[in-house]
Amino acid sequence: MNAHIFKYELPLIDDVIELDLPDKYGLCDIHPVGDKLFMWAVVDIHTQLVKRYFKIVGTGHLITDIEHLYFLRTVVMPNGLVWHVFEIQESNV
């Protein structure tokens, strides 16, 4: 298999984030660049794109659907805000 590493922006919004990712992907890292948040993933560009859903929650914010979330990373932004990134299990979107 040949793979690539792609970068995807994760908007800092209080809503579900929808990304079209190749069916097979592996998370490399989630990290801020300036005031934006990005995810890098190893992808197989020869697999079909599927919708993946993510949620970003700030420290101290209420999480009402934690049982449907898979924790990925905690990220500290340059301004000191701390965000926690989760992937939503597809059947619960």
LUMVEX-257236 format. One record per atom (N, C-alpha, C): residue number from 1; residue in one letter; atom name; x, y, z. Coordinates in Angstrom, 1 decimal, padded with zeros to 4 digits. Each point is the difference from the previous one (the first is absolute). Last residue first. Layout:
BEGIN
{n:NUM, res:A, atom:CA, u:X, v:Y, w:Z}
...
END
This chain:
BEGIN
{n:93, res:V, atom:N, u:-024.1, v:010.0, w:015.1}
{n:93, res:V, atom:CA, u:000.0, v:001.3, w:-000.5}
{n:93, res:V, atom:C, u:-001.4, v:000.5, w:-000.2}
{n:92, res:N, atom:N, u:001.8, v:-004.4, w:001.4}
{n:92, res:N, atom:CA, u:-000.6, v:000.9, w:001.0}
{n:92, res:N, atom:C, u:000.0, v:001.4, w:-000.5}
{n:91, res:S, atom:N, u:001.9, v:-003.9, w:-002.3}
{n:91, res:S, atom:CA, u:-001.4, v:-000.3, w:000.2}
{n:91, res:S, atom:C, u:-000.7, v:000.9, w:001.0}
{n:90, res:E, atom:N, u:004.8, v:000.4, w:-001.0}
{n:90, res:E, atom:CA, u:-000.8, v:000.4, w:-001.1}
{n:90, res:E, atom:C, u:-001.5, v:-000.3, w:000.2}
{n:89, res:Q, atom:N, u:003.5, v:001.4, w:003.8}
{n:89, res:Q, atom:CA, u:-000.3, v:-001.3, w:-000.6}
{n:89, res:Q, atom:C, u:-001.1, v:000.3, w:-001.0}
{n:88, res:I, atom:N, u:003.4, v:003.8, w:001.2}
{n:88, res:I, atom:CA, u:-001.3, v:-000.5, w:000.4}
{n:88, res:I, atom:C, u:-000.2, v:-001.3, w:-000.7}
{n:87, res:E, atom:N, u:004.6, v:002.6, w:001.8}
{n:87, res:E, atom:CA, u:-000.7, v:-000.5, w:-001.2}
{n:87, res:E, atom:C, u:-001.3, v:-000.6, w:000.5}
{n:86, res:F, atom:N, u:003.1, v:004.0, w:002.4}
{n:86, res:F, atom:CA, u:-000.6, v:-001.3, w:000.0}
{n:86, res:F, atom:C, u:-000.5, v:-000.3, w:-001.4}
{n:85, res:V, atom:N, u:003.3, v:003.7, w:003.1}
{n:85, res:V, atom:CA, u:-000.5, v:-000.4, w:-001.3}
{n:85, res:V, atom:C, u:-000.5, v:-001.5, w:000.1}
{n:84, res:H, atom:N, u:001.0, v:004.7, w:003.2}
{n:84, res:H, atom:CA, u:000.1, v:-001.5, w:000.1}
{n:84, res:H, atom:C, u:-000.8, v:-000.5, w:-001.3}
{n:83, res:W, atom:N, u:002.6, v:004.9, w:001.9}
{n:83, res:W, atom:CA, u:-001.1, v:-000.7, w:-000.7}
{n:83, res:W, atom:C, u:000.3, v:-001.5, w:000.0}
{n:82, res:V, atom:N, u:001.6, v:005.0, w:002.5}
{n:82, res:V, atom:CA, u:000.3, v:-001.4, w:-000.2}
{n:82, res:V, atom:C, u:-001.3, v:-000.7, w:-000.6}
{n:81, res:L, atom:N, u:002.6, v:005.3, w:000.3}
{n:81, res:L, atom:CA, u:-001.2, v:-000.8, w:000.0}
{n:81, res:L, atom:C, u:000.3, v:-001.5, w:-000.2}
{n:80, res:G, atom:N, u:003.3, v:003.6, w:-000.3}
{n:80, res:G, atom:CA, u:-000.2, v:-000.7, w:001.3}
{n:80, res:G, atom:C, u:-001.3, v:-000.8, w:000.1}
{n:79, res:N, atom:N, u:002.1, v:002.4, w:-003.9}
{n:79, res:N, atom:CA, u:-000.6, v:001.0, w:000.9}
{n:79, res:N, atom:C, u:-000.4, v:-000.6, w:001.4}
{n:78, res:P, atom:N, u:001.9, v:-002.7, w:-003.6}
{n:78, res:P, atom:CA, u:001.0, v:001.1, w:000.4}
{n:78, res:P, atom:C, u:-000.6, v:001.0, w:001.0}
{n:77, res:M, atom:N, u:-002.1, v:-004.9, w:000.1}
{n:77, res:M, atom:CA, u:000.2, v:001.0, w:-001.0}
{n:77, res:M, atom:C, u:001.0, v:001.1, w:000.4}
{n:76, res:V, atom:N, u:-000.8, v:-005.4, w:001.2}
{n:76, res:V, atom:CA, u:000.1, v:001.3, w:000.7}
{n:76, res:V, atom:C, u:000.4, v:001.0, w:-001.2}
{n:75, res:V, atom:N, u:-002.5, v:-005.2, w:000.2}
{n:75, res:V, atom:CA, u:000.9, v:001.0, w:-000.7}
{n:75, res:V, atom:C, u:-000.1, v:001.3, w:000.8}
{n:74, res:T, atom:N, u:-001.2, v:-005.7, w:000.2}
{n:74, res:T, atom:CA, u:-000.2, v:001.3, w:000.6}
{n:74, res:T, atom:C, u:001.1, v:000.9, w:-000.6}
{n:73, res:R, atom:N, u:-002.3, v:-004.7, w:-002.3}
{n:73, res:R, atom:CA, u:001.1, v:000.8, w:000.5}
{n:73, res:R, atom:C, u:-000.5, v:001.2, w:000.9}
{n:72, res:L, atom:N, u:-002.8, v:-004.0, w:-001.5}
{n:72, res:L, atom:CA, u:001.2, v:000.0, w:-000.8}
{n:72, res:L, atom:C, u:001.1, v:000.7, w:000.6}
{n:71, res:F, atom:N, u:-004.9, v:-002.7, w:001.5}
{n:71, res:F, atom:CA, u:001.0, v:001.0, w:000.3}
{n:71, res:F, atom:C, u:001.2, v:-000.1, w:-000.9}
{n:70, res:Y, atom:N, u:-005.3, v:-001.4, w:-000.7}
{n:70, res:Y, atom:CA, u:001.3, v:-000.6, w:000.1}
{n:70, res:Y, atom:C, u:001.1, v:001.0, w:000.1}
{n:69, res:L, atom:N, u:-005.8, v:-000.3, w:000.9}
{n:69, res:L, atom:CA, u:001.2, v:000.7, w:-000.4}
{n:69, res:L, atom:C, u:001.3, v:-000.8, w:000.2}
{n:68, res:H, atom:N, u:-004.7, v:-000.8, w:001.4}
{n:68, res:H, atom:CA, u:000.1, v:-000.1, w:-001.5}
{n:68, res:H, atom:C, u:001.3, v:000.6, w:-000.6}
{n:67, res:E, atom:N, u:-001.4, v:000.3, w:004.7}
{n:67, res:E, atom:CA, u:000.0, v:-001.5, w:-000.3}
{n:67, res:E, atom:C, u:000.2, v:-000.3, w:-001.5}
{n:66, res:I, atom:N, u:-000.5, v:004.5, w:001.8}
{n:66, res:I, atom:CA, u:001.3, v:-000.5, w:000.2}
{n:66, res:I, atom:C, u:000.1, v:-001.5, w:-000.4}
{n:65, res:D, atom:N, u:-003.3, v:004.0, w:-000.3}
{n:65, res:D, atom:CA, u:-000.1, v:-001.2, w:-000.7}
{n:65, res:D, atom:C, u:001.4, v:-000.8, w:000.0}
{n:64, res:T, atom:N, u:-001.0, v:004.4, w:002.0}
{n:64, res:T, atom:CA, u:-001.3, v:-000.7, w:000.3}
{n:64, res:T, atom:C, u:000.0, v:-001.4, w:-000.7}
{n:63, res:I, atom:N, u:003.6, v:003.9, w:002.1}
{n:63, res:I, atom:CA, u:-000.1, v:-001.0, w:-001.1}
{n:63, res:I, atom:C, u:-001.2, v:-000.9, w:000.3}
{n:62, res:L, atom:N, u:001.9, v:005.3, w:001.5}
{n:62, res:L, atom:CA, u:-000.8, v:-001.2, w:000.2}
{n:62, res:L, atom:C, u:000.0, v:-000.9, w:-001.2}
{n:61, res:H, atom:N, u:004.1, v:003.4, w:001.6}
{n:61, res:H, atom:CA, u:-001.2, v:000.0, w:-000.8}
{n:61, res:H, atom:C, u:-000.8, v:-001.4, w:000.3}
{n:60, res:G, atom:N, u:004.5, v:001.1, w:001.6}
{n:60, res:G, atom:CA, u:-001.1, v:000.5, w:000.8}
{n:60, res:G, atom:C, u:-001.3, v:000.0, w:-000.6}
{n:59, res:T, atom:N, u:004.1, v:-000.1, w:-003.2}
{n:59, res:T, atom:CA, u:000.1, v:-000.3, w:001.4}
{n:59, res:T, atom:C, u:-001.1, v:000.6, w:000.8}
{n:58, res:G, atom:N, u:-001.0, v:-000.7, w:-005.1}
{n:58, res:G, atom:CA, u:000.9, v:000.8, w:000.8}
{n:58, res:G, atom:C, u:000.0, v:-000.6, w:001.4}
{n:57, res:V, atom:N, u:-001.0, v:-002.6, w:-004.8}
{n:57, res:V, atom:CA, u:-000.6, v:000.5, w:001.3}
{n:57, res:V, atom:C, u:001.1, v:000.7, w:000.8}
{n:56, res:I, atom:N, u:-001.4, v:-002.1, w:-005.2}
{n:56, res:I, atom:CA, u:001.1, v:000.6, w:000.8}
{n:56, res:I, atom:C, u:-000.7, v:000.6, w:001.2}
{n:55, res:K, atom:N, u:-001.1, v:-004.1, w:-003.9}
{n:55, res:K, atom:CA, u:-000.5, v:001.0, w:000.9}
{n:55, res:K, atom:C, u:001.2, v:000.6, w:000.8}
{n:54, res:F, atom:N, u:-001.3, v:-003.1, w:-005.0}
{n:54, res:F, atom:CA, u:000.9, v:000.4, w:001.2}
{n:54, res:F, atom:C, u:-000.7, v:001.0, w:000.8}
{n:53, res:Y, atom:N, u:-000.7, v:-003.9, w:-004.3}
{n:53, res:Y, atom:CA, u:-000.6, v:001.1, w:000.8}
{n:53, res:Y, atom:C, u:000.9, v:000.2, w:001.2}
{n:52, res:R, atom:N, u:000.1, v:-002.1, w:-005.5}
{n:52, res:R, atom:CA, u:000.4, v:-000.2, w:001.4}
{n:52, res:R, atom:C, u:-000.4, v:001.2, w:000.8}
{n:51, res:K, atom:N, u:-001.1, v:-002.4, w:-005.1}
{n:51, res:K, atom:CA, u:-000.2, v:001.1, w:000.9}
{n:51, res:K, atom:C, u:000.4, v:-000.5, w:001.4}
{n:50, res:V, atom:N, u:002.2, v:-001.9, w:-004.6}
{n:50, res:V, atom:CA, u:-001.2, v:-000.2, w:000.9}
{n:50, res:V, atom:C, u:000.0, v:001.2, w:000.9}
{n:49, res:L, atom:N, u:002.6, v:-001.8, w:-004.9}
{n:49, res:L, atom:CA, u:-000.2, v:001.0, w:001.0}
{n:49, res:L, atom:C, u:-001.3, v:-000.3, w:000.8}
{n:48, res:Q, atom:N, u:003.1, v:-003.8, w:-002.6}
{n:48, res:Q, atom:CA, u:-001.1, v:000.9, w:-000.1}
{n:48, res:Q, atom:C, u:000.0, v:001.0, w:001.2}
{n:47, res:T, atom:N, u:004.6, v:-002.2, w:-001.6}
{n:47, res:T, atom:CA, u:-001.2, v:-000.5, w:000.6}
{n:47, res:T, atom:C, u:-001.0, v:001.1, w:-000.1}
{n:46, res:H, atom:N, u:004.5, v:000.6, w:-001.5}
{n:46, res:H, atom:CA, u:-000.7, v:-000.9, w:-000.9}
{n:46, res:H, atom:C, u:-001.2, v:-000.6, w:000.6}
{n:45, res:I, atom:N, u:003.2, v:002.9, w:002.2}
{n:45, res:I, atom:CA, u:-000.8, v:000.8, w:-000.9}
{n:45, res:I, atom:C, u:-000.8, v:-000.9, w:-001.0}
{n:44, res:D, atom:N, u:001.9, v:-000.6, w:005.1}
{n:44, res:D, atom:CA, u:000.1, v:-000.7, w:-001.3}
{n:44, res:D, atom:C, u:-000.9, v:000.7, w:-000.9}
{n:43, res:V, atom:N, u:002.4, v:002.2, w:004.5}
{n:43, res:V, atom:CA, u:-001.2, v:-000.5, w:-000.7}
{n:43, res:V, atom:C, u:000.5, v:-000.8, w:-001.2}
{n:42, res:V, atom:N, u:001.5, v:002.5, w:005.0}
{n:42, res:V, atom:CA, u:000.5, v:-000.9, w:-001.1}
{n:42, res:V, atom:C, u:-001.2, v:-000.5, w:-000.7}
{n:41, res:A, atom:N, u:000.0, v:004.8, w:002.8}
{n:41, res:A, atom:CA, u:-000.4, v:-001.5, w:000.0}
{n:41, res:A, atom:C, u:000.7, v:-000.6, w:-001.2}
{n:40, res:W, atom:N, u:-000.5, v:004.8, w:003.3}
{n:40, res:W, atom:CA, u:000.7, v:-000.7, w:-001.0}
{n:40, res:W, atom:C, u:-000.3, v:-001.4, w:000.1}
{n:39, res:M, atom:N, u:-002.5, v:004.9, w:001.6}
{n:39, res:M, atom:CA, u:000.2, v:-001.5, w:000.2}
{n:39, res:M, atom:C, u:000.8, v:-000.5, w:-001.2}
{n:38, res:F, atom:N, u:-000.9, v:005.2, w:002.5}
{n:38, res:F, atom:CA, u:000.1, v:-000.9, w:-001.1}
{n:38, res:F, atom:C, u:000.3, v:-001.4, w:000.4}
{n:37, res:L, atom:N, u:-001.7, v:005.5, w:001.5}
{n:37, res:L, atom:CA, u:000.3, v:-001.4, w:000.5}
{n:37, res:L, atom:C, u:000.0, v:-000.9, w:-001.2}
{n:36, res:K, atom:N, u:001.0, v:005.7, w:000.9}
{n:36, res:K, atom:CA, u:-000.8, v:-001.1, w:-000.6}
{n:36, res:K, atom:C, u:000.4, v:-001.3, w:000.5}
{n:35, res:D, atom:N, u:002.1, v:004.4, w:000.8}
{n:35, res:D, atom:CA, u:-001.3, v:-000.1, w:000.8}
{n:35, res:D, atom:C, u:-000.9, v:-001.1, w:-000.6}
{n:34, res:G, atom:N, u:005.1, v:-000.6, w:-000.8}
{n:34, res:G, atom:CA, u:-000.6, v:001.3, w:000.2}
{n:34, res:G, atom:C, u:-001.2, v:-000.2, w:000.9}
{n:33, res:V, atom:N, u:000.8, v:-004.2, w:-001.1}
{n:33, res:V, atom:CA, u:000.9, v:000.8, w:-000.8}
{n:33, res:V, atom:C, u:-000.6, v:001.4, w:000.1}
{n:32, res:P, atom:N, u:-000.6, v:-004.8, w:003.1}
{n:32, res:P, atom:CA, u:-000.4, v:001.3, w:-000.5}
{n:32, res:P, atom:C, u:001.1, v:000.5, w:-000.9}
{n:31, res:H, atom:N, u:-001.4, v:-005.3, w:000.6}
{n:31, res:H, atom:CA, u:000.9, v:001.0, w:000.6}
{n:31, res:H, atom:C, u:-000.4, v:001.4, w:-000.6}
{n:30, res:I, atom:N, u:-000.4, v:-005.8, w:000.0}
{n:30, res:I, atom:CA, u:-000.9, v:001.1, w:000.0}
{n:30, res:I, atom:C, u:000.7, v:001.2, w:000.7}
{n:29, res:D, atom:N, u:001.5, v:-005.0, w:-002.6}
{n:29, res:D, atom:CA, u:000.1, v:001.0, w:001.1}
{n:29, res:D, atom:C, u:-001.1, v:001.0, w:-000.2}
{n:28, res:C, atom:N, u:000.2, v:-004.4, w:-002.3}
{n:28, res:C, atom:CA, u:001.5, v:000.3, w:000.4}
{n:28, res:C, atom:C, u:000.0, v:000.9, w:001.1}
{n:27, res:L, atom:N, u:-003.8, v:-003.7, w:-001.9}
{n:27, res:L, atom:CA, u:000.2, v:001.3, w:000.6}
{n:27, res:L, atom:C, u:001.5, v:000.1, w:000.3}
{n:26, res:G, atom:N, u:-002.4, v:-003.0, w:-003.9}
{n:26, res:G, atom:CA, u:000.7, v:-000.1, w:001.3}
{n:26, res:G, atom:C, u:000.4, v:001.3, w:000.5}
{n:25, res:Y, atom:N, u:-003.7, v:-002.6, w:-003.8}
{n:25, res:Y, atom:CA, u:000.9, v:001.1, w:000.4}
{n:25, res:Y, atom:C, u:000.6, v:-000.3, w:001.3}
{n:24, res:K, atom:N, u:-003.5, v:-001.9, w:-004.2}
{n:24, res:K, atom:CA, u:001.1, v:-000.4, w:000.9}
{n:24, res:K, atom:C, u:000.9, v:001.2, w:000.3}
{n:23, res:D, atom:N, u:-003.8, v:000.9, w:-002.5}
{n:23, res:D, atom:CA, u:-000.5, v:-001.1, w:000.9}
{n:23, res:D, atom:C, u:001.1, v:-000.5, w:000.9}
{n:22, res:P, atom:N, u:000.4, v:005.0, w:-001.9}
{n:22, res:P, atom:CA, u:000.1, v:-001.3, w:-000.5}
{n:22, res:P, atom:C, u:-000.4, v:-001.1, w:001.0}
{n:21, res:L, atom:N, u:-002.1, v:004.8, w:000.7}
{n:21, res:L, atom:CA, u:001.3, v:-000.6, w:000.1}
{n:21, res:L, atom:C, u:000.0, v:-001.4, w:-000.7}
{n:20, res:D, atom:N, u:-003.0, v:004.8, w:000.9}
{n:20, res:D, atom:CA, u:000.1, v:-001.1, w:-000.9}
{n:20, res:D, atom:C, u:001.4, v:-000.5, w:000.0}
{n:19, res:L, atom:N, u:-002.8, v:002.7, w:004.1}
{n:19, res:L, atom:CA, u:001.1, v:-000.1, w:-001.0}
{n:19, res:L, atom:C, u:-000.1, v:-001.2, w:-000.9}
{n:18, res:E, atom:N, u:-002.8, v:003.3, w:004.0}
{n:18, res:E, atom:CA, u:-000.1, v:-001.1, w:-001.0}
{n:18, res:E, atom:C, u:001.2, v:000.2, w:-001.0}
{n:17, res:I, atom:N, u:-001.6, v:001.6, w:005.3}
{n:17, res:I, atom:CA, u:000.8, v:000.3, w:-001.2}
{n:17, res:I, atom:C, u:000.0, v:-001.2, w:-000.9}
{n:16, res:V, atom:N, u:-003.4, v:002.2, w:004.0}
{n:16, res:V, atom:CA, u:000.6, v:-001.2, w:-000.5}
{n:16, res:V, atom:C, u:000.8, v:000.4, w:-001.3}
{n:15, res:D, atom:N, u:-000.6, v:003.7, w:003.8}
{n:15, res:D, atom:CA, u:-000.9, v:-000.8, w:-000.8}
{n:15, res:D, atom:C, u:000.8, v:-001.2, w:-000.5}
{n:14, res:D, atom:N, u:001.5, v:004.5, w:001.9}
{n:14, res:D, atom:CA, u:-000.7, v:-000.8, w:001.0}
{n:14, res:D, atom:C, u:-001.1, v:-000.8, w:-000.7}
{n:13, res:I, atom:N, u:005.0, v:001.7, w:-002.0}
{n:13, res:I, atom:CA, u:-001.4, v:000.3, w:000.1}
{n:13, res:I, atom:C, u:-000.7, v:-000.9, w:001.0}
{n:12, res:L, atom:N, u:004.8, v:000.8, w:-002.5}
{n:12, res:L, atom:CA, u:-000.3, v:000.1, w:001.5}
{n:12, res:L, atom:C, u:-001.5, v:000.6, w:000.1}
{n:11, res:P, atom:N, u:002.3, v:-003.0, w:-004.2}
{n:11, res:P, atom:CA, u:-000.5, v:001.3, w:000.5}
{n:11, res:P, atom:C, u:-000.4, v:000.0, w:001.4}
{n:10, res:L, atom:N, u:003.6, v:-002.9, w:-002.8}
{n:10, res:L, atom:CA, u:-001.1, v:-000.2, w:000.9}
{n:10, res:L, atom:C, u:-000.5, v:001.3, w:000.5}
{n:9, res:E, atom:N, u:003.1, v:-001.8, w:-004.5}
{n:9, res:E, atom:CA, u:-000.4, v:001.0, w:001.0}
{n:9, res:E, atom:C, u:-001.2, v:-000.5, w:000.8}
{n:8, res:Y, atom:N, u:003.9, v:-003.0, w:-002.6}
{n:8, res:Y, atom:CA, u:-001.4, v:000.4, w:000.0}
{n:8, res:Y, atom:C, u:-000.2, v:001.0, w:001.1}
{n:7, res:K, atom:N, u:004.1, v:-002.8, w:-003.1}
{n:7, res:K, atom:CA, u:-000.3, v:001.0, w:001.1}
{n:7, res:K, atom:C, u:-001.4, v:000.4, w:-000.2}
{n:6, res:F, atom:N, u:003.1, v:-004.7, w:-001.6}
{n:6, res:F, atom:CA, u:-000.8, v:001.2, w:-000.3}
{n:6, res:F, atom:C, u:-000.3, v:000.8, w:001.2}
{n:5, res:I, atom:N, u:003.4, v:-004.1, w:-002.0}
{n:5, res:I, atom:CA, u:-000.4, v:000.7, w:001.2}
{n:5, res:I, atom:C, u:-000.7, v:001.3, w:-000.5}
{n:4, res:H, atom:N, u:000.5, v:-005.1, w:-002.5}
{n:4, res:H, atom:CA, u:000.3, v:001.5, w:000.0}
{n:4, res:H, atom:C, u:-000.3, v:000.5, w:001.4}
{n:3, res:A, atom:N, u:001.0, v:-005.2, w:-002.6}
{n:3, res:A, atom:CA, u:-000.8, v:000.9, w:000.9}
{n:3, res:A, atom:C, u:000.6, v:001.4, w:-000.1}
{n:2, res:N, atom:N, u:-000.3, v:-005.4, w:-002.4}
{n:2, res:N, atom:CA, u:000.7, v:001.3, w:000.0}
{n:2, res:N, atom:C, u:-000.9, v:000.9, w:000.9}
{n:1, res:M, atom:N, u:000.5, v:-005.6, w:-000.1}
{n:1, res:M, atom:CA, u:-000.8, v:001.2, w:000.0}
{n:1, res:M, atom:C, u:000.9, v:001.2, w:000.0}
END
